Amino acid sequence: MSIDNPRYPHHVIITRSETDNNGTPITDNNGNPLFTTVVDSECGLRNITEADVNMGIAQTDFKISLPQPEIISIWKVKVTDSVKFTNEQTEEVIEGKVTKYRPTNMGIDIYFHKNG
């Protein structure tokens, strides 16, 4: 049974490029890099272009929040992982790179910069 939570109406997928023991990206037969999905979750869009000096974040394009059940998976997230955020209300897709993340009393906040 799925519960519709209005705090988390959107969707996020966070991926990381696969690498060998030397840090070299692993590619498929066509030379395209392979990616591993780190987090696939519902989320909420919290702030845009927020400055959070206390957290060491001078500038970020987006902040999203993931609910508590994802807290175990989030420790797998690393800075520079790729983010694909889908706004389920407008169907806008925003891609970027993780700049920072932090636990909160309700789950996890992920900060990311938009590609381009």
N, C-alpha and C positions, 0 to 999 in steps of 0.2 A: 504494500500500500504506500502510495506517495502522498506526501503532505505538501500543499502549496504554501510556502513561507514567503510573505511579502517583503521580508528583509533581504532575501536572496533570490530575486527574480531573473537573474542573468546566468550566464554559463562561461566557464573559463577552462582552457586546456593549457597546461604548462609542459613543455617538452625540452629535451636536452639532446644535443648532438652526441652520437655514440663515438667513442674513441678507443684506440688500442692502448696497450700499456705504455706506449711512448707519447700518448696524447695526440696522435695523428687521427683525424676523422676517418671513420669507417664509411665506405660508400657501397652502393649497389653496383650491379653490372654496367649501369649507364653512367656511373661516376657521380650520382646524386648522393649527398650525405644521408645517413640513416639517423632517425631520431627515436628516442624512447619517451613515452608519456610518463611524466612524473606525477601530475595531478590532473584529474578530470572531475570538475565539481560545479555545483551551483555556486553563485556568488552574488554580492551586491556591490554596486558602484557607489563609492563613498565621497570622494573629493576629486576635483580636477585641479591641476597646477597648485598643489599644496606645498608650502614650505614648512618643514618640521625640523628646526634647528636642533631641538633636544634629541632627536633620533639620528642626527648626523645626515639629514637629508636636506640639502639646500634647495633642491627643485626636483619635482617629479611631475610627469604628465598625468598619471592616473593612480588612484588608490582603490583597490578592491578588497572586499572582506569575504572570507570563507567561514562557514559555520564550524562550530566545535568538532563535529565528527571527523573533519579533515585534518585535525591537529597532528595526528601521527604521520600522515603523508607529507605534511608541509615541511618537516625537517629534512626531507629529501631535496627540497628546492634550493637552488644555488643562484647567486647573482650571475647575471648574463643568460640564464635559461630563457627560452622563448615563450612568450605569452600570446595566446589567441583568445581575446575577450569577445563574447557575443552579447550585445544588448538585445535581449529577447523582446523588448517593447518596440524598438525601432528597426531591428534586424541588422544594425550596424555591426561590423566586425572590425576590431582594432587589434593590431598585432604590435608587439614590442618586446623589450628585454627587461627582466627583473632587475631592479636596482637595490631593493632592500625588502625585508619582510620582518614582521614582529608579531608575537603572540599578544592577544588581548583577552579580556575577560569573557568575550563572546566567541572567540575563534582566532583567526589569523588575518592580519592586514598584509597585503602584498602591494608594493609600490613598483610601477614600471613606466619606462619611457616608450613612447610611440615610435615605431620605425619610420624613417623618412624624415 
